[in-house]
Amino acid sequence: MSGRGVWQRARARLRRFPAALAACGDQAAAYGRCVAAAAAGQAELRRDTCLEEFQALRECFARAVR
């Protein structure tokens, strides 16, 4: 049994990533700003701090790859 098909599917997804990122630039920037603000200074980044921004980015990616 070969793992070749797995790698081909992974490469195909990665080839679509730049277009999806370009389509979701606003959401990606908002998520990045949130993470940067949450991790600034002595603050520790906590799970689900930027959940809303992440969910918006994830939904945008899902729409972009359809």
Secondary structure by P-SEA (a helix, b strand, c coil): ccaaaaaaaaaaaaaaaaaaaaaaaaaaaaaaaaaaaaaccccccccccaaaaaaaaaaaaaaaac
